[in-house]
């Protein structure tokens, strides 16, 4: 039998994997379901978005993911919050052009109506091999 904590950790890791799949597929409805209405989404440029602002950039093409993969490097549960340290590799197009990004990110996931939603995303660009 899987312990409840292990099961919950697996659900959060699966939500992170679903987020990357939805980013790559351009599935805005799936992303809307995975992102908390109070989301604060940090970009590597230093710009912050709300959920509606982030989804609007995806909808109008200012931000487009051609590929997105993540690997969970750490997971801490603090009360009802799940903090994930994630390494993300993505090929993305922005008004500045198309590029390959490799970031380490801190994401925060909260339970909401029986599933987990991301409420915060803070990336750091990886410039050297780890």
N, C-alpha and C positions, 0 to 999 in steps of 0.2 A: 504494500500500500504506500502511495506517495504522501508525504507529509503535506499539510495545508500550505505551509510556507514555501515548499518546493513547487507545489502546484501553482501558487500565485506568482512566483518568480517566473515560471514557464509561461504563464499567461501574459505577463508584461513583456517578456522577450518576444513572444509571438506578436504582440501589438506593435513592437518596434519593427519586426520583419514585415508586417503588413503595411506599415507606414512607408517603408522603402519601396515595396512593391507598388503601392498606390502612387508614389511620386514618379516612379519610372513609367507607369502606365498612364499617367495623367488623369487618374481616377479621382476627380474632385469630390465626388460624393463619399467615397471611402475615406478620403482624407478628412472631410468634414466630420465624419463619425469618429475618427481617431484623435482629432484635435479638440481640446477643451475650448469652450466659448471664451474663456479668460486667457487664452494662450498668449504668451510673450515669446516670439520667435526671433532670436538673434541671428543675423547673417554675418559671414566672415568680413563683410565691408564695414561692420559696426552699426548698420541700420537695424532697427527693431520693427517687427510687424506684429499686428494682432492677427487673430485667425482670419478675419474677413479680409485684411490687407494682404496676407500671404496667399490666400485662395484667389484673390483678385489678380495678383501677379501671375499666378499659374493659368488662370482662365484667359487672360488677355495676351499671354505669350511673353511677357517681360521676363518670366522665369520658366525654363523648360528643362526637365531632367531627361537625359537620353539613357542614362543608366544610374542605378543607385544600389549600393550594397553596404550593409553594416555588420559589424561584429561587436557584440557586447563584451567589454573588457572588465566591467565591474558592476555590481548591483548591491545597493544598500537600501534597506527598508527603514524608514523613519516615521513612525506612526502609520498613517495611511498612505504616505508618499513613498513612491519607489523612485530612487535616483539611479539612473543608468549612465555609465561611462561607456561611450560607444565610439568606435572608429568607423567613419563613413568615407567611402570612396564613391564619387559621383562624377559623371560627365554632364555638364550643365551649360545651357545657353542663357545669357543675360544680354542686356543692351551693349555691354562691353565686349561680347563675343562668346565663342564656345571654348570651354576649358575643362580640364580634368582637375577635380578638387579632392584633396585628402585631408580630412579634419578629424580631430578628436572632439567629441561633444559631450556635454553634460545635459541629459534630458530628465525631466521630472514628470512622472505619470501618477495620476490620481484615479481611484475607483469612481465610476459614474454609471449608475443604472446597470450594474452587473458586468461592466467591462471597464477597461482602462483607457484613459485619454491623456494625451500629452499636454501639459500645462506650461512647460518651459523648455526652451532649447537654446543652449549657449555653445557655439562652436569655437574652436581654436584651430588655426591652420597648422598643419604639420609640414614643416619645411625640411626635416631630416628623417632618415630612416630610423625606425625604432626597433 
